[in-house]
Amino acid sequence: MEYKHEKPVVGWIGTGVMGRWMCEHVMPLASGVHVFNRTMEKASPLLAAGAIPADSVAAVARNATIIFTIVGHPADVEEVYFGPSGLIANAAPGTIFVDMTTTKPSLAKRIFRASVEAGCESIDAPVSGGDIGAREARLSIMAGGTEKAYATIEPFFAKMGKAYRLQGPPGSGQHTKMSNQIVVAGTMIGVCESLVYAKHANLDVSMMLSTIAKGAAACWALDNLAPRVLQGDFNPGFMIDHFVKDMGIALEEAKNMGIALPGLALVEQLYVALQGAGQGKLGTHALVLALERLSGH
């Protein structure tokens, strides 16, 4: 399905800290955008910009030909796509579903198979970049699906991100996101341990950061999240609860493939400790709090 002469009607499900911005960026490409979120108050900025409120997932499916989803957990994805009130049961043939939630590769493949059986298609397209990347349309988008469906959706990805590629067949986007999250986990513990070390060595931590950020330690987390730690700002760009979910998926996939990821397993346990302390709603950079506790501070 291609839209060379008229703009498609778009559906959007999930307007959290990232989905709200992502939806806003693609609105100019649509003739109308039907939006649903379990807490519709979170969609208020989109409704003010002209989006059309939907009272259910099924209502989105009945009105849109391209439908984006970005929700919290695999169980949420299951609820949105399957069952009598889900997207697949209520969408017209030819609809393209684009799930941008980070979820299990096996679930992405299942959605694709069910979509094809219904005369539709699906793309798994998880993203990286957090709230800042979403707001500034600088996301990295990792897609899995057919080349034909990807070609239709690529202009929308161009509105949301700076890097977007078709990684391979269904499920490949999710596998790529797992690779991304493994890097993020290892980088985050390095950044946070560096901050703890510098603090207890009585360094000017801001000066330290500005210096090492120009060398081999340069990375996104150092530039964007380390300053938040220094300010004591642990509000989520990406929530610990969601990251623990992602790490769990990666470790499960690694076990299925018969490979060991000891570094990821260690970082996961530190984040689980933060959840146990009631801090799962904080941002991933709050890992520094777990490290401080281990050091007796």
DOKEKOL-237835 format. One record per atom (N, C-alpha, C): z, x, y; residue in one letter. Coordinates in Angstrom, 2 decimals. Each point is the difference from the previous one (the first is absolute). Example, Ala and Ser with C-alpha at 12.3 -4.5 7.8 and 13.67 -1.06 7.14 Angstrom:
2
up_east_north_res
7.80_13.19_-5.69_a
0.00_-0.89_1.19_a
0.00_0.90_1.20_a
-0.72_-0.35_1.05_s
0.06_0.82_1.19_s
0.73_-0.77_1.09_s
END
This chain:
297
up_east_north_res
0.00_0.85_-1.19_m
0.00_-0.85_1.19_m
0.00_0.89_1.25_m
-0.97_-0.17_0.88_e
-0.09_0.78_1.22_e
-0.05_-0.94_1.20_e
0.49_0.47_1.11_y
0.08_-0.82_1.20_y
-0.72_0.72_1.13_y
-1.32_-0.05_-0.05_k
-0.78_0.73_0.99_k
-0.23_-0.81_1.27_k
0.04_-1.33_-0.14_h
-0.40_-0.83_1.13_h
1.13_-0.81_0.60_h
1.07_-0.18_-0.74_e
1.12_-0.74_0.56_e
1.30_0.58_-0.50_e
1.03_-0.22_0.78_k
1.31_0.54_-0.36_k
0.64_-0.87_-1.07_k
0.64_0.62_-1.00_p
0.65_-0.78_-1.05_p
1.32_-0.60_0.48_p
0.49_-0.98_-0.73_v
1.34_-0.51_0.20_v
0.94_0.85_-0.86_v
1.02_0.52_0.62_v
0.91_0.94_-0.66_v
1.36_-0.66_-0.23_v
0.61_0.32_-1.12_g
1.38_-0.40_-0.25_g
0.89_1.23_-0.03_g
1.23_-0.16_0.45_w
0.93_1.12_-0.01_w
1.37_-0.49_-0.45_w
0.53_0.64_-1.05_i
1.31_-0.36_-0.54_i
0.90_1.22_0.05_i
1.07_-0.10_0.78_g
0.95_1.11_0.15_g
-0.09_0.61_1.38_g
0.97_-0.33_0.86_t
-0.04_0.49_1.39_t
1.29_0.74_0.34_t
0.35_0.96_-0.85_g
1.19_0.81_0.24_g
-0.28_1.10_1.01_g
0.77_1.10_-0.08_v
-0.09_1.05_1.02_v
-1.38_0.65_0.04_v
-0.74_-0.06_-1.12_m
-1.34_0.57_-0.02_m
-1.07_-1.09_0.03_m
0.17_-1.04_-0.82_g
-1.01_-1.04_-0.09_g
-0.30_-0.68_1.31_g
1.00_-0.15_0.85_r
-0.20_-0.65_1.30_r
-1.03_0.73_0.84_r
0.07_1.33_0.03_w
-0.93_0.80_0.79_w
-1.37_0.07_-0.67_w
0.00_0.15_-1.30_m
-1.26_0.10_-0.73_m
-0.84_-1.25_0.18_m
0.66_-1.15_-0.07_c
-0.70_-1.26_0.20_c
-0.55_-0.09_1.42_c
0.78_0.40_0.97_e
-0.46_-0.06_1.39_e
-1.25_0.84_0.21_e
-0.06_1.15_-0.66_h
-1.15_0.89_0.19_h
-1.29_-0.61_-0.55_h
0.09_-0.78_-1.07_v
-1.23_-0.53_-0.60_v
-0.41_-1.35_0.58_v
0.82_-0.61_0.80_m
-0.32_-1.33_0.53_m
-1.35_-0.06_0.72_m
-0.40_1.04_0.75_p
-1.31_-0.09_0.67_p
-1.19_-0.10_-0.96_p
0.18_0.38_-1.25_l
-1.10_-0.06_-0.97_l
-0.13_-1.36_-0.66_l
0.93_-0.91_0.29_a
0.03_-1.29_-0.69_a
-0.32_-1.14_0.96_a
-0.60_-1.06_-0.56_s
-0.22_-1.21_0.79_s
1.28_-0.81_0.09_s
0.93_0.26_-0.90_g
1.31_-0.62_0.02_g
0.89_0.72_-0.99_g
1.30_0.04_0.27_v
0.94_0.67_-0.88_v
1.14_-0.96_-0.34_v
0.12_-0.33_-1.28_h
1.07_-0.87_-0.48_h
1.13_0.87_-0.52_h
1.19_-0.18_0.54_v
1.12_0.89_-0.27_v
1.13_-0.75_-0.69_v
0.55_0.64_-1.04_f
1.20_-0.54_-0.64_f
1.01_1.11_-0.21_f
1.24_-0.31_0.29_n
1.12_0.90_-0.29_n
1.18_-0.88_-0.37_n
0.83_0.46_-0.94_r
1.14_-0.82_-0.41_r
0.91_-0.31_1.19_r
0.11_0.97_0.92_t
0.73_-0.23_1.24_t
-1.03_-0.02_1.13_t
-0.43_-1.19_0.37_m
-1.13_-0.10_0.94_m
0.33_0.51_1.40_m
1.29_0.13_0.31_e
0.35_0.55_1.30_e
-0.58_1.41_0.18_e
-0.12_0.74_-1.13_k
-0.53_1.36_0.07_k
-1.49_0.00_0.33_k
-0.65_-1.14_-0.12_a
-1.43_-0.09_0.33_a
-0.22_-0.46_1.43_a
1.05_-0.20_0.76_s
-0.12_-0.55_1.36_s
-0.97_0.76_0.89_s
0.04_1.36_0.02_p
-0.97_0.70_0.86_p
-1.45_-0.27_-0.39_p
-0.26_-0.18_-1.30_l
-1.36_-0.27_-0.46_l
-0.43_-1.41_0.38_l
0.92_-0.95_-0.11_l
-0.32_-1.37_0.39_l
-0.27_-0.08_1.49_l
0.77_0.78_0.77_a
-0.23_0.03_1.45_a
-1.35_0.59_0.34_a
-0.51_0.88_-0.90_a
-1.30_0.63_0.23_a
-1.16_-0.83_-0.55_a
0.32_-1.17_-0.58_g
-1.06_-0.90_-0.45_g
-0.11_-0.22_-1.49_g
0.88_0.62_-0.79_a
-0.02_-0.23_-1.43_a
0.43_-1.42_-0.31_a
-0.43_-0.51_-1.15_i
0.27_-1.38_-0.39_i
1.12_0.00_-1.04_i
1.10_-0.72_0.22_p
1.10_0.00_-0.97_p
-0.38_-0.78_-1.25_p
0.37_0.54_-1.16_a
-0.19_-0.69_-1.28_a
1.36_-0.32_-0.57_a
0.11_-1.15_-0.67_d
1.31_-0.39_-0.53_d
0.22_0.44_-1.43_d
-0.99_0.69_-0.61_s
0.16_0.46_-1.36_s
-1.07_1.04_-0.33_s
0.22_0.71_-1.11_v
-1.01_0.92_-0.50_v
-1.27_-0.75_-0.36_v
0.15_-1.15_-0.64_a
-1.16_-0.80_-0.41_a
-0.83_-0.42_1.20_a
0.65_-0.31_1.11_a
-0.73_-0.40_1.21_a
-0.86_1.14_0.52_a
0.52_1.23_-0.07_v
-0.80_1.16_0.39_v
-1.22_0.11_-0.91_v
0.23_-0.15_-1.31_a
-1.09_0.14_-0.97_a
-1.09_-1.03_0.23_a
0.37_-1.21_0.39_r
-0.99_-1.06_0.18_r
-0.82_0.17_1.27_r
0.46_0.81_0.92_n
-0.66_0.09_1.30_n
-0.71_1.32_0.28_n
0.27_1.05_-0.78_a
-0.53_1.32_0.33_a
-0.89_0.54_-1.11_a
-0.92_0.88_0.37_t
-0.91_0.63_-0.98_t
0.33_1.46_-0.25_t
0.78_0.61_0.90_i
0.56_1.34_-0.21_i
1.49_-0.11_0.26_i
0.80_0.38_-0.98_i
1.45_-0.20_0.11_i
0.73_1.31_-0.25_i
0.79_0.41_0.99_f
0.81_1.21_-0.09_f
1.44_-0.38_-0.33_f
0.63_0.79_-0.85_t
1.42_-0.20_-0.31_t
0.73_1.32_0.13_t
1.18_-0.04_0.61_i
0.88_1.17_0.03_i
1.43_-0.53_0.01_i
0.58_-0.04_-1.21_v
1.33_-0.57_-0.18_v
0.93_1.09_-0.53_v
1.17_-0.40_-0.54_g
1.00_1.02_-0.27_g
-0.06_0.68_-1.35_g
0.07_-0.77_-1.06_h
0.21_0.55_-1.34_h
-1.04_-0.57_-0.97_h
-0.15_0.64_-1.17_p
-0.93_-0.53_-1.00_p
0.24_-1.48_-0.32_p
1.26_-0.42_-0.05_a
0.29_-1.41_-0.27_a
-0.56_-0.90_1.09_a
0.04_0.47_1.25_d
-0.57_-0.77_1.11_d
-1.52_-0.10_-0.13_d
-0.63_1.10_-0.42_v
-1.44_0.00_-0.21_v
-0.37_-0.99_-1.10_v
0.76_0.02_-1.09_e
-0.22_-0.95_-1.10_e
0.05_-1.43_0.51_e
1.02_-0.31_0.80_e
0.17_-1.35_0.52_e
-1.17_-0.42_0.89_e
-0.48_0.93_0.81_v
-1.08_-0.32_0.94_v
-1.32_-0.23_-0.72_v
-0.27_0.77_-1.04_y
-1.32_-0.06_-0.63_y
-0.10_-0.97_-1.17_y
1.07_-0.17_-0.76_f
-0.10_-0.75_-1.24_f
0.76_-1.32_0.05_f
-0.33_-0.87_-0.91_g
0.66_-1.30_-0.06_g
-0.78_-1.06_0.75_g
0.37_-1.27_-0.17_p
-0.76_-1.11_0.59_p
-0.04_0.01_1.52_p
0.98_0.62_0.63_s
0.02_0.05_1.47_s
-0.47_1.35_0.54_s
-0.51_0.87_-0.89_g
-0.40_1.33_0.41_g
-1.41_0.07_0.55_g
-0.36_1.19_0.44_l
-1.31_0.20_0.61_l
-1.15_-0.25_-0.97_l
0.09_0.56_-1.19_i
-1.13_-0.04_-0.92_i
-0.33_-1.42_-0.41_i
1.02_-0.83_-0.20_a
-0.23_-1.38_-0.44_a
-0.57_-0.88_1.10_a
0.15_0.42_1.25_n
-0.38_-0.88_1.11_n
-1.15_0.51_0.85_n
-0.49_1.19_-0.27_a
-1.08_0.57_0.81_a
-1.36_-0.44_-0.51_a
-0.96_-0.04_0.92_a
-1.37_-0.33_-0.38_a
-0.67_1.21_-0.64_a
-0.95_-0.22_-0.90_p
-0.75_1.13_-0.56_p
-0.63_0.83_1.11_p
-0.02_1.31_-0.19_g
-0.54_0.90_1.01_g
1.04_0.60_0.92_g
1.24_-0.51_-0.07_t
1.08_0.53_0.82_t
0.33_1.43_-0.44_t
0.29_0.84_0.97_i
0.45_1.37_-0.28_i
1.47_0.12_0.39_i
0.83_0.40_-0.96_f
1.42_0.24_0.25_f
0.21_1.49_0.21_f
0.83_0.34_0.99_v
0.31_1.40_0.28_v
1.52_0.14_0.03_v
0.56_0.53_-1.09_d
1.45_0.17_-0.05_d
0.36_1.38_0.51_d
0.70_0.04_1.14_m
0.38_1.25_0.64_m
1.47_0.35_-0.26_m
0.64_-0.78_-0.85_t
1.35_0.31_-0.46_t
-0.05_1.23_-0.92_t
1.02_0.82_0.05_t
0.12_1.06_-1.00_t
0.64_-0.62_-1.24_t
-0.75_0.00_-1.10_t
0.48_-0.65_-1.21_t
-0.50_0.75_-1.22_t
0.16_-0.59_-1.17_k
-0.37_0.68_-1.24_k
-1.52_0.02_-0.20_k
-0.55_1.13_-0.41_p
-1.44_0.03_-0.33_p
-0.38_-1.05_-1.03_p
0.88_-0.24_-0.97_s
-0.30_-1.00_-1.03_s
-0.11_-1.40_0.61_s
0.80_-0.30_1.01_l
-0.06_-1.30_0.67_l
-1.29_-0.12_0.80_l
-0.42_1.09_0.63_a
-1.26_-0.01_0.75_a
-1.17_-0.31_-0.94_a
0.03_0.59_-1.19_k
-1.06_-0.26_-0.97_k
0.04_-1.44_-0.48_k
1.18_-0.53_-0.17_r
0.15_-1.39_-0.44_r
-0.53_-0.97_1.06_r
0.30_0.27_1.26_i
-0.52_-0.84_1.08_i
-1.52_0.05_0.02_i
-0.55_1.19_-0.19_f
-1.46_0.12_0.00_f
-0.62_-0.83_-1.12_f
0.54_0.11_-1.19_r
-0.56_-0.75_-1.13_r
0.08_-1.50_0.24_r
1.14_-0.48_0.49_a
0.16_-1.43_0.25_a
-0.91_-0.46_1.13_a
-0.19_0.85_1.00_s
-0.89_-0.34_1.11_s
-1.44_-0.16_-0.47_s
-0.45_0.93_-0.81_v
-1.37_-0.06_-0.52_v
-0.21_-1.25_-0.85_v
1.01_-0.33_-0.80_e
-0.10_-1.21_-0.83_e
-0.12_-1.25_0.87_e
0.55_0.03_1.21_a
-0.06_-1.13_0.92_a
-1.22_0.06_0.91_a
-0.88_0.98_-0.23_g
-1.19_0.13_0.83_g
0.26_0.72_1.31_g
1.11_0.71_0.08_c
0.38_0.72_1.21_c
0.03_1.51_-0.30_c
0.49_0.77_0.97_e
0.20_1.44_-0.21_e
1.30_0.41_0.67_e
0.51_1.15_-0.39_s
1.21_0.52_0.65_s
-0.11_1.50_0.18_s
0.70_0.47_1.01_i
0.13_1.43_0.28_i
1.48_0.30_0.14_i
0.47_1.05_-0.66_d
1.35_0.48_0.26_d
-0.12_1.08_1.07_d
0.76_-0.15_1.08_a
-0.17_0.90_1.14_a
1.34_0.29_0.67_a
0.92_0.66_-0.69_p
1.27_0.37_0.63_p
-0.23_0.99_1.14_p
0.98_0.09_0.88_v
-0.15_0.81_1.21_v
1.16_0.97_0.15_v
-0.22_1.00_0.83_s
1.05_0.94_0.38_s
-0.08_0.23_1.50_s
1.17_0.18_0.62_g
0.03_0.23_1.44_g
1.14_-0.70_0.69_g
0.67_-0.91_-0.71_g
1.18_-0.65_0.56_g
-0.30_-0.90_1.18_g
1.08_-0.38_0.68_d
-0.14_-0.94_1.12_d
-0.81_0.60_1.15_d
0.14_1.32_0.21_i
-0.74_0.64_1.09_i
-1.49_-0.01_-0.31_i
-0.36_0.38_-1.21_g
-1.40_0.00_-0.39_g
-0.62_-1.38_0.05_g
0.79_-1.01_-0.38_a
-0.50_-1.37_0.04_a
-0.23_-0.45_1.44_a
0.95_0.29_0.85_r
-0.10_-0.43_1.41_r
-1.15_0.69_0.71_r
-0.21_1.29_-0.30_e
-1.02_0.77_0.70_e
-1.32_0.07_-0.75_e
-0.12_-0.79_-1.08_a
-1.24_-0.05_-0.81_a
-0.38_1.40_-0.50_a
0.99_0.72_-0.51_r
-0.21_1.35_-0.52_r
0.40_0.10_-1.47_r
-0.10_-1.10_-0.72_l
0.40_0.01_-1.40_l
-0.97_0.78_-0.88_l
0.51_0.47_-1.12_s
-0.83_0.50_-1.07_s
-0.07_-1.11_-1.05_s
-1.21_-0.38_-0.38_i
-0.20_-1.15_-0.89_i
-0.69_0.48_-1.27_i
0.62_-0.32_-1.13_m
-0.46_0.49_-1.31_m
-0.46_-1.18_-0.83_m
-1.29_-0.12_-0.25_a
-0.55_-1.21_-0.60_a
-0.47_0.21_-1.44_a
0.15_-1.06_-0.79_g
-0.55_-0.05_-1.34_g
-0.76_-1.30_-0.19_g
-1.18_0.06_-0.58_g
-0.80_-1.21_-0.19_g
-1.46_0.34_-0.16_g
-0.86_-0.98_0.19_t
-1.43_0.23_-0.13_t
-0.58_0.48_1.33_t
-1.11_0.72_-0.07_e
-0.63_0.50_1.22_e
-0.50_-1.15_0.87_e
-0.50_-1.07_-0.61_k
-0.52_-1.14_0.77_k
1.10_-0.66_0.82_k
1.13_-0.29_-0.64_a
1.11_-0.63_0.73_a
0.53_0.94_1.08_a
0.10_1.28_-0.34_y
0.50_0.97_0.98_y
-0.89_0.04_1.24_y
-1.30_-0.05_-0.19_a
-0.93_0.05_1.14_a
0.23_-1.18_0.94_a
0.35_-1.16_-0.55_t
0.29_-1.17_0.83_t
1.28_0.17_0.79_t
1.00_0.62_-0.62_i
1.32_0.10_0.62_i
0.15_1.24_0.88_i
-0.84_0.98_-0.17_e
0.15_1.26_0.73_e
0.11_-0.17_1.51_e
-0.77_-0.90_0.64_p
0.17_-0.16_1.46_p
1.41_-0.43_0.39_p
0.67_-0.75_-0.86_f
1.38_-0.39_0.28_f
0.93_1.20_-0.12_f
-0.23_0.83_-1.02_f
0.80_1.21_-0.15_f
-0.17_0.91_1.22_f
-1.21_0.04_0.54_a
-0.27_0.84_1.17_a
0.81_-0.43_1.21_a
0.35_-1.28_0.07_k
0.83_-0.50_1.10_k
1.48_0.34_-0.18_k
0.40_0.25_-1.26_m
1.42_0.24_-0.29_m
0.35_1.47_-0.15_m
-0.97_0.82_-0.39_g
0.35_1.36_-0.34_g
-0.97_1.05_0.47_g
0.39_1.23_-0.17_k
-0.85_1.15_0.34_k
-0.57_0.66_-1.25_k
0.59_-0.27_-1.14_a
-0.49_0.55_-1.26_a
-0.02_-1.12_-1.03_a
-1.16_-0.26_-0.56_y
-0.12_-1.07_-1.00_y
-1.13_0.38_-0.94_y
0.30_-0.07_-1.31_r
-0.97_0.40_-1.01_r
0.15_-0.89_-1.23_r
-1.12_-0.25_-0.65_l
0.03_-0.62_-1.31_l
0.30_1.09_-1.01_l
1.16_-0.08_-0.65_q
0.45_1.06_-0.90_q
-0.58_-0.13_-1.40_q
-0.45_-1.21_-0.35_g
-0.52_-0.22_-1.34_g
0.13_-1.45_-0.38_g
-0.01_-0.33_-1.28_p
0.06_-1.38_-0.46_p
1.37_-0.64_0.26_p
0.14_-1.30_-0.30_p
1.27_-0.68_0.24_p
1.20_0.78_-0.53_p
1.06_0.06_0.81_g
1.19_0.76_-0.33_g
0.03_1.39_0.60_g
-1.18_0.52_0.37_s
-0.07_1.37_0.53_s
0.69_0.14_1.35_s
-0.04_-1.05_0.80_g
0.71_0.04_1.29_g
1.49_0.16_-0.21_g
0.53_-0.75_-0.97_q
1.44_0.09_-0.27_q
0.39_1.35_-0.59_q
-0.84_0.56_-0.87_h
0.30_1.33_-0.53_h
-0.02_1.05_1.12_h
-0.93_-0.15_0.94_t
-0.06_0.93_1.13_t
1.24_-0.13_0.86_t
0.47_-1.25_0.20_k
1.21_-0.20_0.79_k
1.21_0.63_-0.69_k
0.05_-0.06_-1.31_m
1.10_0.65_-0.71_m
-0.03_1.51_0.25_m
-1.20_0.58_-0.02_s
-0.13_1.43_0.31_s
0.52_0.28_1.41_s
-0.32_-0.88_0.92_n
0.46_0.12_1.38_n
1.52_-0.05_0.08_n
0.60_-0.95_-0.71_q
1.45_-0.17_0.07_q
0.75_1.17_-0.63_q
-0.60_0.62_-1.00_i
0.61_1.20_-0.58_i
0.07_1.11_1.05_i
-1.07_0.17_0.77_v
0.00_0.99_1.08_v
1.02_-0.37_1.06_v
0.05_-1.28_0.38_v
0.95_-0.45_1.03_v
1.43_0.28_-0.42_v
0.32_-0.29_-1.27_a
1.37_0.22_-0.48_a
0.38_1.47_0.09_a
-0.89_0.88_-0.46_g
0.29_1.42_0.06_g
0.10_0.53_1.42_g
-0.87_-0.51_0.87_t
0.02_0.42_1.41_t
1.27_-0.47_0.68_t
0.41_-1.26_-0.31_m
1.16_-0.57_0.68_m
1.27_0.77_-0.31_m
0.19_0.39_-1.24_i
1.22_0.74_-0.32_i
-0.05_1.38_0.66_i
-1.18_0.58_0.11_g
-0.12_1.29_0.68_g
0.35_-0.11_1.47_g
-0.54_-1.01_0.66_v
0.29_-0.20_1.43_v
1.48_-0.26_0.21_v
0.58_-0.89_-0.80_c
1.41_-0.35_0.20_c
0.94_1.16_-0.32_c
-0.30_0.76_-1.05_e
0.83_1.17_-0.30_e
-0.09_1.04_1.11_e
-1.19_0.11_0.60_s
-0.17_0.92_1.12_s
0.89_-0.40_1.18_s
0.06_-1.30_0.28_l
0.82_-0.49_1.11_l
1.49_0.25_-0.27_l
0.42_-0.27_-1.23_v
1.41_0.24_-0.35_v
0.34_1.48_0.13_v
-0.88_0.84_-0.51_y
0.22_1.45_0.06_y
0.09_0.48_1.45_y
-0.96_-0.43_0.82_a
-0.04_0.46_1.40_a
1.24_-0.46_0.76_a
0.42_-1.23_-0.26_k
1.19_-0.53_0.68_k
1.24_0.83_-0.33_k
0.17_0.34_-1.28_h
1.21_0.72_-0.39_h
-0.10_1.50_0.24_h
-1.21_0.46_0.37_a
-0.16_1.38_0.44_a
0.15_0.10_1.52_a
0.35_-1.14_0.62_n
0.22_-0.06_1.45_n
-1.25_0.35_0.81_n
-1.15_-0.36_-0.53_l
-1.24_0.18_0.75_l
-0.20_-1.14_0.98_l
-0.84_0.23_0.99_d
-0.52_-1.08_0.83_d
-1.07_-0.67_-0.87_d
0.33_-1.13_-0.59_v
-0.88_-0.59_-1.01_v
-1.32_-0.45_0.60_v
0.03_-0.51_1.22_s
-1.25_-0.40_0.66_s
-0.92_1.20_0.20_s
0.57_1.11_0.43_m
-0.80_1.21_0.19_m
-0.55_0.48_-1.34_m
0.84_-0.04_-1.03_m
-0.45_0.39_-1.33_m
-1.21_-0.82_-0.42_m
0.11_-1.32_0.18_l
-1.09_-0.88_-0.41_l
-1.29_0.30_0.75_l
0.09_0.17_1.29_s
-1.20_0.24_0.80_s
-0.66_1.33_-0.37_s
0.80_0.92_-0.52_t
-0.53_1.31_-0.40_t
-0.67_-0.07_-1.37_t
0.71_-0.52_-0.99_i
-0.56_0.02_-1.36_i
-1.13_-1.01_-0.18_i
-0.05_-1.00_0.89_a
-1.07_-1.01_-0.09_a
-1.37_0.59_0.31_a
-0.01_1.22_0.55_k
-1.29_0.65_0.34_k
-0.45_0.97_-1.09_k
0.82_0.13_-1.06_g
-0.33_0.94_-1.06_g
-0.29_-0.68_-1.31_g
0.30_0.70_-1.10_a
-0.32_-0.50_-1.34_a
0.79_-1.24_-0.37_a
1.11_-0.27_0.70_a
0.81_-1.18_-0.31_a
-0.55_-1.27_0.65_a
-1.03_0.13_0.79_a
-0.55_-1.15_0.73_a
-0.32_-1.15_-0.96_a
0.45_-1.21_0.36_c
-0.30_-1.19_-0.80_c
0.33_-1.24_0.81_c
-0.48_-1.15_-0.49_w
0.19_-1.26_0.70_w
1.48_-0.34_0.13_w
0.76_0.17_-1.06_a
1.42_-0.36_0.02_a
0.77_0.84_1.02_a
-0.36_1.26_0.11_l
0.67_0.87_0.96_l
-0.28_-0.46_1.43_l
-1.22_-0.43_0.27_d
-0.37_-0.43_1.34_d
0.54_-1.38_0.35_d
0.01_-0.92_-0.96_n
0.29_-1.40_0.30_n
1.38_-0.48_-0.40_n
0.57_0.57_-1.05_l
1.28_-0.50_-0.50_l
1.18_0.90_0.33_l
-0.19_1.32_0.02_a
1.10_0.89_0.34_a
0.59_-0.31_1.39_a
-0.84_-0.28_1.02_p
0.58_-0.37_1.29_p
0.86_-1.25_-0.06_p
-0.36_-0.95_-0.86_r
0.82_-1.21_-0.14_r
1.38_0.34_-0.57_r
0.03_0.94_-0.93_v
1.28_0.43_-0.58_v
0.89_0.57_1.10_v
-0.56_0.84_0.85_l
0.79_0.62_1.07_l
0.54_-1.04_0.97_l
-0.74_-1.10_0.17_q
0.44_-1.08_0.89_q
0.96_-0.96_-0.69_q
0.23_0.20_-1.29_g
0.84_-0.93_-0.74_g
-0.67_-1.34_-0.22_g
-1.32_-0.01_0.06_d
-0.78_-1.23_-0.15_d
-0.52_-0.08_-1.44_d
0.65_-0.82_-0.80_f
-0.40_-0.13_-1.40_f
-0.68_-1.34_-0.29_f
-0.49_-0.64_1.06_n
-0.77_-1.22_-0.19_n
-1.25_0.31_-0.82_n
-0.41_-0.93_-0.83_p
-1.08_0.32_-0.94_p
-1.40_-0.02_0.61_p
-0.72_1.09_-0.24_g
-1.45_-0.07_0.09_g
-0.47_-0.38_-1.39_g
0.71_0.54_-0.99_f
-0.20_-0.38_-1.39_f
1.39_-0.04_-0.64_f
0.33_-1.12_-0.60_m
1.36_-0.27_-0.45_m
0.33_0.70_-1.32_m
1.24_0.47_-0.12_i
0.46_0.66_-1.22_i
-0.21_-0.91_-1.21_i
0.35_-1.27_0.10_d
-0.16_-0.92_-1.13_d
-1.43_0.00_-0.51_d
-0.97_0.02_0.91_h
-1.40_0.00_-0.41_h
-0.41_1.35_-0.59_h
0.55_1.08_0.53_f
-0.35_1.32_-0.50_f
0.56_0.21_-1.41_f
1.21_-0.51_-0.25_v
0.57_0.10_-1.35_v
-0.89_-0.75_-0.98_v
-0.51_-1.15_0.43_k
-0.94_-0.74_-0.85_k
-1.23_0.84_-0.32_k
-0.55_0.66_1.01_d
-1.19_0.84_-0.20_d
0.28_1.16_-0.94_d
1.12_0.68_0.21_m
0.34_1.14_-0.85_m
0.21_-0.45_-1.44_m
0.58_-1.19_-0.17_g
0.18_-0.54_-1.34_g
-1.33_-0.23_-0.70_g
-0.97_-0.52_0.74_i
-1.34_-0.21_-0.57_i
-0.61_1.34_-0.40_i
0.09_0.99_0.89_a
-0.58_1.32_-0.30_a
0.65_0.63_-1.22_a
1.31_-0.11_-0.11_l
0.69_0.58_-1.16_l
-0.35_-0.75_-1.28_l
-0.17_-1.31_0.10_e
-0.41_-0.78_-1.17_e
-1.40_0.39_-0.45_e
-0.92_0.16_0.97_e
-1.36_0.41_-0.34_e
-0.01_1.41_-0.59_e
0.83_0.88_0.57_a
0.08_1.37_-0.52_a
0.49_0.01_-1.44_a
1.00_-0.83_-0.29_k
0.51_-0.10_-1.38_k
-1.10_-0.49_-0.93_k
-0.76_-1.00_0.46_n
-1.09_-0.53_-0.83_n
-1.07_1.06_-0.29_n
-0.19_0.92_0.97_m
-1.00_1.05_-0.17_m
0.56_1.24_-0.70_m
1.31_0.01_-0.25_g
0.62_1.12_-0.67_g
0.15_1.23_0.85_g
0.24_-0.20_1.33_i
0.17_1.14_0.90_i
1.38_-0.05_0.65_i
0.52_1.16_0.36_a
1.34_0.12_0.60_a
-0.12_0.22_1.49_a
0.78_-0.76_0.77_l
0.05_0.15_1.46_l
1.47_0.15_0.41_l
0.62_1.16_-0.30_p
1.43_0.15_0.27_p
0.37_-0.06_1.47_p
-0.87_0.49_0.88_g
0.30_-0.06_1.43_g
0.08_-1.44_0.49_g
-0.94_-0.82_-0.43_l
0.00_-1.40_0.39_l
1.23_-0.71_-0.55_l
0.36_0.30_-1.24_a
1.17_-0.63_-0.61_a
1.27_0.33_0.78_a
0.13_1.24_0.49_l
1.17_0.40_0.78_l
0.06_-0.78_1.31_l
-1.12_-0.07_0.71_v
0.00_-0.69_1.29_v
0.28_-1.48_-0.20_v
-0.53_-0.58_-1.07_e
0.27_-1.41_-0.26_e
1.49_-0.25_-0.14_e
0.70_0.87_-0.70_q
1.44_-0.19_-0.20_q
0.77_0.07_1.32_q
-0.43_0.85_0.91_l
0.65_0.08_1.30_l
-0.21_-1.28_0.79_l
-1.20_-0.55_-0.08_y
-0.27_-1.26_0.68_y
0.75_-1.16_-0.65_y
0.12_0.01_-1.31_v
0.76_-1.04_-0.69_v
1.46_0.05_0.44_v
0.52_1.21_0.25_a
1.37_0.13_0.50_a
0.14_-0.66_1.37_a
-1.01_0.12_0.84_l
0.03_-0.66_1.31_l
-0.02_-1.52_-0.18_l
-0.81_-0.48_-0.95_q
0.03_-1.44_-0.28_q
1.40_-0.43_-0.43_q
0.63_0.80_-0.86_g
1.34_-0.32_-0.47_g
1.02_-0.04_1.12_g
-0.27_0.74_1.07_a
0.89_0.01_1.16_a
-0.36_-1.10_1.00_a
-0.91_-0.89_-0.40_g
-0.38_-1.11_0.88_g
-0.97_0.38_1.09_g
-0.74_1.11_-0.17_q
-0.88_0.50_1.06_q
-1.49_-0.10_-0.37_q
-0.32_-0.88_-0.92_g
-1.37_-0.13_-0.45_g
-0.97_-0.54_1.02_g
0.53_-0.62_1.06_k
-0.88_-0.55_1.04_k
-0.32_1.03_1.08_k
0.58_1.18_-0.10_l
-0.30_1.05_0.97_l
-1.35_0.63_-0.31_l
-0.50_0.82_0.94_g
-1.24_0.71_-0.21_g
0.16_1.16_-0.96_g
-1.11_0.47_-0.54_t
0.05_1.06_-1.01_t
0.61_1.30_0.53_t
-0.06_0.21_1.32_h
0.57_1.21_0.57_h
1.53_0.01_-0.06_h
0.60_-1.15_-0.37_a
1.46_-0.05_-0.18_a
0.43_0.78_-1.23_a
-0.94_0.60_-0.70_l
0.36_0.90_-1.11_l
0.97_1.08_0.47_l
-0.08_0.36_1.27_v
0.89_1.02_0.53_v
1.47_-0.41_-0.15_v
0.29_-1.30_0.01_l
1.38_-0.49_-0.14_l
0.54_0.31_-1.39_l
-0.85_-0.16_-1.01_a
0.42_0.33_-1.37_a
0.28_1.49_-0.13_a
-0.84_0.83_0.62_l
0.19_1.43_-0.08_l
1.28_0.44_0.71_l
0.29_-0.63_1.13_e
1.22_0.32_0.73_e
1.23_-0.36_-0.85_e
-0.07_-1.11_-0.70_r
1.13_-0.40_-0.85_r
0.21_0.99_-1.14_r
-1.10_0.47_-0.58_l
0.11_0.99_-1.07_l
0.64_1.28_0.51_l
-0.17_0.29_1.28_s
0.57_1.21_0.60_s
1.42_-0.25_0.53_s
0.51_-1.22_-0.20_g
1.36_-0.30_0.43_g
0.13_-0.31_1.45_g
-1.08_-0.49_0.64_h
0.05_-0.30_1.42_h
-0.35_-1.46_0.25_h
END
